[in-house]
Amino acid sequence: MSAKISTIDFGAPNVFGAHVFRVEITAGKSEPVRIVEDYGYQGGENGLPYEEPRAVVPHITWTVISSTARSDFNERLKAQKQVTGRWKVGKTLVDRLLGKELCVLAWASEKATSEQLPIICARWAALRPEERWWLFSMTVAEAGLPEDSDSGWRKALYFALSDGKRTTDRRRCRSRPKTEQQDIQSFFSE
């Protein structure tokens, strides 16, 4: 039986060399927020860089999307009996899988208007974690760096999550399974 690993911020393992995402928030509101994937011990091996920037989001956009991500992540961390997190000026660490989900939200929002942001947040919140992970994998394969915002899946994320009039939270209509096993079963049965 393995010992429970302590976590910090948003579920990031509190051990040196863990693969995590890092959100860098400056005190100045004019500076963008950066999301960086830090490969930990895996970095530098087999051609993998030590870290890769994934998204650069205007601070005003971050202000809107960060509350949606915080609420979603903290709800799930509580369900797993883990400490919840909050965004802070400086560096905030995010669990590897939650970081992938955060990138999907950031990529869809990076060029959105203030009218589109609530729609994007609602549609992102309605996606299951597995759907967000798949979207991350598809996007990062060809357009996973900050400068790739106008290509491939990155552009598709923006259109898929922002194009629409409905802003209701679909999670009310589609409840999430209570256990991981039920979650996996329902994912493959859809």
Phi, psi and omega in degrees: 000127183272151179286147179289130180277131177285150182237162176228163179050243182255070175074010180287132178300134181271056178227146179292135175089011179283148176280113183221173169251148181236126177257122182252112182245123178271160180290329180285129181288344180276345180274141179287164176263134181250140174243124185235135174268120180253114186282354178063223181298333180289337181299139179087355180259142175050040177081001179279131179290167178291323177203159178222131173291138182249322183207148172232117186241135176304143184303322180295324176292317179301321180303322181283310187284334184296326180291324177295313180296316180301312181299313181297311182296315182294325176300316181287324177295319177300318180298331179266008180058041176250162178292138179276166184238174174211152178280141180220157175296136185108225183248130174242127180269144183228136176311149184304314182287320177295325178297322176298317180295320179297322178298319179300315178296316181295316180297319179292333187263345192302331180240015184283153174277168179297332177286329182279334185302315178297326178293314179300314181298317180295317180290322176296316180297332180282344178284146174282156179307318181297325178292320178294320179296318179297315179299321176299311182300317180294320183287314185293337180298330182229346185212051187261008180253159183305325183281358182268020189296340182253026182225153171048225183299332180298314177293321180297322178301316179301311182292320183294322184266344184255340186275096179169162182259338184283125180243009180287154179277109183292347180299333177295328182276329184238100183283150179273143176300153185280330183241162179297320180297316177296324179297315180294316179298316181290329179297318183276345180271348180280000000 
